[in-house]
Amino acid sequence: MEQTVKKRYRIIPITLLILLLAAVRFFEDSLFYDPLIEFYRSDYLLGIIPPMDMAKLMLNLTLRFLLNTVISLAIIYIGFRDLNIVKFSVVLYALLYVIATSVFIFLVLNIEREHYLALFYVRRFLIHPLFLLILLPAFYYYRLKAYNKG
């Protein structure tokens, strides 16, 4: 009974953190410099990529990625209460950042119309907490499998 009560109280901070992730998304226009937001809201396949300050764009993408990552790691920690899972998640997020940022920079510097969609999806992984949606079920499955073995 006590374990069920403890698990119930995890829902409140996780819900607050999810609302915080939603707030980052809701206020993205006022919080972050990203000329691609408006570009992808329009008929981007027919348009031309807007001029960008690459240094400012990369700084803002990095800040947004870090903000979403810290909130996501907090959700993972509260959900699983396992520092090894959090450490592993940090490594995965760091790899995602390095790979996605490298691909993003390459695509922006070598942009052609046929790369617009690839740029959109790489950018999406950097600015939205999509990785959290992949990690949560994976860690849950891992935990469930370990519980069934032991």
N, C-alpha and C positions, 0 to 999 in steps of 0.2 A: 504494500500500500504506500509506504513512504517513497519508494522508487518512482511510482506513478505520479505522486505529488511533485517530486523534483523535476520530472520530465515535463509536467504541465507548466511549471514556472519558467521553463526554457522558451516557451512559445512567446511570451511577452517581449523579451529582449530581441529575439529573432524577428518578430513582427516589426519592432521599432527599427531594426537595422534594414529590413526590406523596405520600409517606408523611407528611410534615409537614401537607399539606392534609387527609389522612385523620385525623390526630391532632386537628386543629382541629375537625373534625366529630365525632369520637368523644368528645372532652371538652367539647362545647358546653354541656352542662348545668352543669358546674362552672366554666367559664370566663366565660360570658356570661349576662347577665340577659335573658331572653326568655320571658315568660309565654305566648307564642303557640306555643312548642314543644309544651307539654303539651296545649294547646287543639287543635292539629292532629293530635296522636296519638290523641285521643278522637274520638267521633262528632260532629265540629264542626258539621256541617250542622244538627244538632238543638240545639246548645248556644248559649250566650250568650258573647260575647267576654269574657274575664276583665278585671278592672280592671288598669290598667297605669300605671306611672310613665313618661309619655311622654319626659321628658328622659333618664331612665336608659336606656330602651329605645333611643332614637335614638343615644345615645352608644355603647351596646354594639353596635348594628347597624353603626355607622360604624367602630368598632374592628375588628369582625369582617370587614367589607368591606375595610378597609385591609390587614389581615393577609393575607387571601386574595389581594388584589391584588398585594402585594409578592411573595408566593411565586409567583403566576402570572407576573408580569413576569420574575422570575428564571428560570422555566422557559422562557419565550419567548426570553430573552437567551441562555441556554445552548443552546437548540435551534437558533437561527438566527444567533447572533453578529453581529447587525446593530442598531446603536443607533437607526437610523431606524425600524425596526420597533418597537423598544421605545418610542420617543418617540410614535409613532402610537398604540400600545397605551395609553399613559398618557392621551392625549387621549380615546380611546374609553372607557376606564374612568371618566374624570372625567365624561364625558357620561352614561354609564350611571348613575353615582351620582346626579347631579343629577336626571335624569329619574325614575329608579326611586324615589328618596327622596321626591320631590315627590308622585308617585302614591301611594306608601305612606302618607304623612302624610294626604293627602286621603282615602284609603280608611279609615284608622283613625278619623279625625275624623267621617266621614260613613258609618259602617259600618251596613250592613243585611245581612240573611241572604244576599241574592243576590250580595253583594260578597265573601263569605267566600273563594270560590275565587280571585277576582282578587287579593285580599290575599295569599293563600297563594303565588301564582305571582310576584307582585312581590317579596314577602319572600324567596322562594327565590333570585331573581336577586341580591338583596343579600347573602344569607348563605352562598351556595354558589358555588364557582368555575365556574359554568356558562358564563360568558363565555369562559373559557379553552378550553372544548370547541368553541366557535364560531371563535375566533381561530386556533387551531393549524392546522386544515385550510385555512382561508382563506390564511394566510401561506405554508403549504406549497405550495398551488396557485399563489400569486403567485410564489414562488421557482422552482417548476418551470416555469412559463410564461416567466419571465425567462431561465432557463437554456436552454430550448429555442430562444428567439429569438437568444441570443448564442452 
